[in-house]
Amino acid sequence: DLGVRAFTIGYVGRLVEEKGIHLLLEAAARLDGDWRLRLVGSGPYWNALESLAQQLGIRDRLDRVEWVESAGMPAQYQQMDVLAIPSLTRLNWKEQFGRVITEAMSSGLPVIGSDSGAIPDVMGSAGMIVPEGDIDSLTAALRRLRDDPAERARLGQAGRARVLAHFTHAQVAAATVRVYEQLLGTPIFG
């Protein structure tokens, strides 16, 4: 059927080693059935990733889009069934807020993220957290979301609700006011 596409695993971000994309390739390579891996981003790690995909025998399942302007990202997320953020903490780096996580969640796209840095705080219970560097857990999470459309839908809805509750401009501004009120010991407005 021309209307059915393969289960599509997405990654959006810089193509650098600390983002753990090599682990995503290894985890995806363990999946059976029809799937694709869509990388949106650029960076110095692309050649190594392409070489790894070739070694794993999955180069023909790998799609890459080098750069997309912000306004074009919702269309990218619509081409994915899950977003994976398998970041790895380094001595001099750990994952920060991760705007792509909130963008994906606001689009209703379920997210699998490692427990690096701020990822668990951003996702809360609205996504699947896996231990960083754990290919078996990442593979199991991908397999679960591939095989369970109801769970994908549930996480997509939970992610969107979380973004609306915590990460809109109004919510961030209100939280900032609360911090200042706590510091000052008095209401700012009122």
Secondary structure, 3 states (H helix, E strand, C coil): CCCCCCEEEEEECCCCHHHCHHHHHHHHHCCCCCEEEEEECCCCCHHHHHHHHHHHCCHHHEEEECCCCHHHHHHHHHCCCEEEECCCCECCECCCCCHHHHHHHHCCCCEEEECCCCHHHHHHHHCEEECCCCHHHHHHHHHHHHHCHHHHHHHHHHHHHHHHHHCCHHHHHHHHHHHHHHHHCCCCCC
